[in-house]
Amino acid sequence: GDRILDIGCGPATMLPFLGDVSYTGLDLSEAYIEQAKAQFGERGTFLASSVDDIAGHLSDGYDIALAIALLHHLSDEQAINLFRSASSCLRPGGRLITLDCAWTSPQNPIAKLLIGLDRGKNVRTPEEYEALARGSFSSVTSVVRTDLNRFPYTHCIMTCQN
C-alpha cells in the first residue's frame, strides 16, 4: 500500500518485487520508460525526466523514494537536486533509500578495480554521499556492505529522512 517513487527506475525491473504498492518510476531514458510501460503499464506510472526536474512532474506524499545505483552517475549539483526534489516529494516520515558503489579505505583490490570500471564517474565515499544528502534531510545514515555480490564489491546503502 505504500506510495513508491523510483528515481532512475530503468525498465522498472524492481517493480515485480515490491508487492502491492502505488508505483511511480522516473528515468531519463525514453527507451527505458517505454519498455517499463510496455511490460508494467497497468502496475505503475512512468515518466521520462531528468533528476533536475523531478519536483515539476510529481506531487508530494510518497512514502518511499528509491535511487538505486544512480548517485554515482550524477554530478554533485545533480545529486543535490535529486535530494532536494526527493525530500519535497516525501510525506512526513517518508524516506529516501539509496544504494551505490563506494570508495572505502581499506578496500578489496578487486572491488576497487570493478568500481573503477563502472560507467558512473562520480563514485564517492560514504561520507561524501552523506554530506550531499544532509543539505535536504535532517537524518542521514549509511551502512557499507561488502557481501551483497558473489564477487568483491563495496556498496553504500543510505537512508534519508526529515
N, C-alpha and C positions, 0 to 999 in steps of 0.2 A: 503493500500500500504506500510505500514511500515515493516521493517525487524525486527522481534522479536526473541530474544534469551531467552528461558525459561529454567533457570538453576534449576535443581531439579523438572522437569516437572511432575514426576509421570507418570500416564497413559494419560497425556495431557487433563485432564478434563476441563481445561480452554479454550482450542482451539476453541470450538464452540461459545464462547462468544466474540472472537476477531475480527470477521468480515473478510474482505479481506486483509490478511496480508501474508507475507512470513515468515513462522514459522519454527524455529529450536528448538526442545526440547532435553534436555540433562538430563539424570538421571543415577545414579549409578546402579540402579536395572535393570538387563537384563529383568526380568519379566514385569516390568512397560513399558519398551521400546517396548517389543514385543506386549503388549496389545495396546499401542499407535499406533504402526504400523498397527495392525490388524483393529483398528477402524478408524484411521485417516491417513493412509499411503499416500493417494493421496493429502492430505492437508498440509503436512509438511515433514521435515527431522527429524529423531530421532536417537540419538546417546547414547550408553551406555558408560559413562565415569565418573570419579570422578571429583570433583571440582579442584583437584590438577593438572589436566591435560586438562583443558578447551582449553587453547590457542593452544595446539598442534593439536586440531581437527577442529578449526574454522578459518574462515577468519575474517577480520575486516569489518566495515561498517554497523553494526547493529544500528538501530535507538533506540531501547529499549531493555534492558535486564531486566528480571524479576527473582527474587529469593523470592518466596512466601513460607513462613513457613519453611525456610531452615536454616537460620543463627543460630538459637538456637540448631541445631543439630551438628554444626561444632565447632571444637576447634578454638582458636584464630588464630593459624597458618593456618588452612584450610580456615577460613574466610578471612584472609589477602590474601591468594592465590586466592580466589574467586574474591575479589575486584580488585586485580591486573589484573587477566585474563579478567574480565568483562570490565575494563577500556580499555584494549588493543583491545578489540573486537568492541568497540563502535565507530561510526563515530563522527567527531567533532559536538558537540551539542547534541549527544546522551545521554541517561540517564539510570541509573540502578535504579529500584524501588524494594524495599524490604518490606516485611510485616512479622513481627514476634511477638510472645508474649514477654512481657517485664515486668521487675520489676519496680515498682514505689513506691514512698512514699509521701502521704499515698496511700494505695491500698485496694480495696474491699477485705475482707477476703475470700469470695468465689472465686474471681478471683485469689487470691494468692494460694488458695488450688488447683484449677484446673490447674494453670500453673505449680505448683509443681509436679503434677501428670503426666505431659507431658513426652513423651519418650525422648525429647530433653533435654540434661543435661547441656546445655550451654546458658541458658536464661540469658540475660544481661539487664542492664538499657539502656534507650535510649542514654544516654551519652556514654556508653561503646560501643554500636553498632556504633555510630558516630565516635568515636576515631579510631576504626578499619578501617573504610572506608576512613578516612582523609589521610591515607598513600598513597592512589591511586587516590583520587578525590579532586579537588580543591574546589568544592562546595558540601556540605553535609547538608541537612536539614531533620528534622524529625518532625512528629506530633504524639502525643499519642491519641488514640481513645479508649473509653470505651463503645461505643454504636453500635458496629458492630454485636453483637450477641444478642439474646434474654435473655441471662444469663450474669452475671457479668464476664467480661474478659478484659484484657488490651492488646491492640495491639500498636506496634510502626511501623509506615509507614515512610520509609526513601527514599529520592530522592537524588541521587548522580550524579554529572555532572563534566566535565572538562571544 
